[in-house]
Amino acid sequence: MKYITNAPVNGFTVEQVTQGQPYPSADVAQYLATAGSDAEPDISDNEALKKIAEAVDTTDVLRLGEGDKFVYAFGYRCAPDRLKIGLTKNDPLEHVFAQINSSTRDKPVLLLEIETHDCNSIERALHAILAVSRRKSRSPYIGDPTRTSPFSNNWSNKPIRWSR
């Protein structure tokens, strides 16, 4: 609904955004009159990059490879048994930042960043490795619970649970 409501402010019609798909028009109509009034003030590119850098912890990141695409893994120190693996054609920091929200009680930690020309295969391989590891341990957790995960950079000795 946010995108439909902000369509006129950004130079689009509601019809261009919805492309003929049904939407709750009565709910949207009540917000159209005030669309854009709560928009964030313009900030410079440098300020935006600084805000992103402050929002994601990169102190333990392992950077590998060369290429124009990225495979990344991030998690949270408050949940060391969780790991999110993904891919992006853009800056992984920006991608992680876009996925977090104010309900997250901890700062995300970027643990792995692989530059590559084939991010789909690498992401699938990482998911497959972790899935096999999970099956071998017969647990919903990844890996051997007595060892630290290779992606966790020694935060804890807890295994990792992954998500897509």
C-alpha positions as CSV (number, residue, x, y, z in Angstrom):
1,M,0.0,0.0,0.0
2,K,3.0,2.3,0.7
3,Y,4.0,2.3,-3.0
4,I,0.4,2.9,-4.2
5,T,0.0,5.8,-1.8
6,N,3.3,7.4,-2.8
7,A,2.8,6.9,-6.6
8,P,1.5,10.5,-7.2
9,V,4.4,12.0,-5.2
10,N,6.9,10.1,-7.3
11,G,5.3,11.1,-10.7
12,F,3.2,7.9,-11.3
13,T,-0.4,7.2,-11.4
14,V,-2.0,4.6,-9.2
15,E,-2.9,2.6,-12.3
16,Q,0.7,2.5,-13.4
17,V,1.8,1.1,-10.1
18,T,-1.1,-1.5,-9.8
19,Q,-0.9,-2.4,-13.5
20,G,-4.6,-3.4,-13.4
21,Q,-4.3,-5.7,-10.3
22,P,-6.9,-5.4,-7.6
23,Y,-6.0,-3.5,-4.5
24,P,-7.8,-2.1,-1.4
25,S,-8.8,1.2,-3.1
26,A,-10.9,2.5,-0.2
27,D,-7.9,2.0,2.2
28,V,-5.5,3.7,-0.2
29,A,-7.8,6.6,-1.0
30,Q,-7.8,7.8,2.6
31,Y,-4.0,8.2,2.4
32,L,-3.6,9.8,-1.0
33,A,-4.5,13.3,0.3
34,T,-1.5,13.3,2.7
35,A,0.9,11.3,0.5
36,G,4.4,12.6,0.7
37,S,3.8,14.7,3.8
38,D,5.8,12.3,5.9
39,A,8.6,11.8,3.4
40,E,12.2,11.8,4.8
41,P,14.2,15.0,4.1
42,D,16.6,14.7,1.3
43,I,20.0,13.5,2.4
44,S,23.2,13.3,0.3
45,D,24.6,10.1,-1.1
46,N,27.5,10.3,1.4
47,E,25.0,10.7,4.3
48,A,23.0,7.7,3.1
49,L,26.1,5.5,2.7
50,K,27.2,6.5,6.2
51,K,23.8,5.6,7.6
52,I,24.0,2.2,6.0
53,A,27.5,1.6,7.2
54,E,26.5,2.5,10.8
55,A,23.5,0.1,10.6
56,V,25.4,-3.0,9.6
57,D,28.4,-4.4,11.5
58,T,31.3,-5.3,9.1
59,T,34.1,-5.9,11.6
60,D,34.1,-9.7,11.1
61,V,33.3,-9.9,7.4
62,L,35.3,-12.4,5.3
63,R,35.6,-10.9,1.8
64,L,36.5,-13.2,-1.1
65,G,36.6,-13.3,-4.9
66,E,36.2,-10.9,-7.8
67,G,33.2,-10.0,-9.9
68,D,30.2,-7.7,-10.4
69,K,27.8,-9.7,-8.2
70,F,27.7,-10.8,-4.6
71,V,26.8,-13.7,-2.4
72,Y,26.6,-12.7,1.2
73,A,25.8,-14.1,4.6
74,F,24.6,-12.1,7.6
75,G,23.3,-12.8,11.1
76,Y,22.8,-11.2,14.5
77,R,25.0,-11.5,17.6
78,C,21.8,-11.9,19.6
79,A,20.9,-15.0,17.5
80,P,24.2,-16.7,16.7
81,D,22.4,-19.9,15.6
82,R,20.8,-18.0,12.6
83,L,22.3,-17.2,9.3
84,K,20.8,-15.5,6.2
85,I,22.4,-16.3,2.9
86,G,21.5,-14.3,-0.2
87,L,22.7,-12.8,-3.5
88,T,22.6,-9.3,-5.0
89,K,23.9,-7.4,-8.0
90,N,24.3,-4.3,-5.7
91,D,26.3,-3.5,-2.6
92,P,25.7,-6.3,0.0
93,L,25.6,-3.7,2.7
94,E,22.7,-1.9,1.0
95,H,21.0,-5.2,0.5
96,V,21.3,-6.2,4.2
97,F,20.2,-2.7,5.2
98,A,17.1,-3.0,3.0
99,Q,16.2,-6.3,4.7
100,I,16.3,-5.1,8.3
101,N,13.6,-3.2,10.1
102,S,13.1,-1.4,13.4
103,S,11.7,-4.6,15.1
104,T,15.2,-6.2,14.9
105,R,16.7,-5.9,18.4
106,D,20.3,-6.2,17.3
107,K,22.5,-4.8,14.6
108,P,23.0,-7.2,11.7
109,V,26.5,-8.5,11.2
110,L,27.8,-9.1,7.7
111,L,29.9,-12.3,7.9
112,L,30.6,-13.3,4.4
113,E,30.9,-11.3,1.1
114,I,31.9,-13.2,-2.1
115,E,32.3,-11.2,-5.3
116,T,31.6,-13.3,-8.3
117,H,30.3,-13.5,-11.8
118,D,28.0,-16.4,-11.0
119,C,26.2,-15.6,-7.7
120,N,23.3,-18.0,-8.3
121,S,25.5,-21.1,-8.3
122,I,27.5,-20.1,-5.3
123,E,24.4,-19.2,-3.3
124,R,22.8,-22.6,-4.2
125,A,26.1,-24.4,-3.2
126,L,26.2,-22.7,0.2
127,H,22.5,-23.6,0.8
128,A,23.2,-27.2,-0.2
129,I,26.3,-27.5,2.0
130,L,24.3,-26.2,5.0
131,A,21.4,-28.5,4.2
132,V,23.7,-31.5,4.1
133,S,25.3,-30.4,7.3
134,R,21.9,-30.1,8.9
135,R,20.8,-33.6,7.8
136,K,24.0,-35.1,9.1
137,S,23.6,-33.5,12.5
138,R,19.9,-34.7,12.6
139,S,19.0,-31.4,14.0
140,P,17.3,-28.2,12.8
141,Y,20.6,-26.6,13.6
142,I,23.5,-26.5,11.2
143,G,26.8,-28.2,11.8
144,D,28.5,-29.8,14.8
145,P,27.2,-28.1,18.0
146,T,30.7,-28.5,19.5
147,R,32.4,-26.4,16.8
148,T,32.1,-22.8,15.8
149,S,30.6,-22.2,12.3
150,P,33.1,-21.1,9.7
151,F,30.9,-18.0,9.1
152,S,30.4,-17.0,12.7
153,N,34.0,-15.8,13.3
154,N,34.0,-17.2,16.8
155,W,31.1,-15.3,18.2
156,S,29.9,-18.5,20.0
157,N,30.1,-22.2,19.8
158,K,26.4,-22.5,18.8
159,P,25.6,-24.1,15.4
160,I,23.9,-22.1,12.7
161,R,20.3,-22.3,11.5
162,W,19.9,-20.9,8.1
163,S,17.1,-19.4,6.1
164,R,16.4,-18.5,2.5
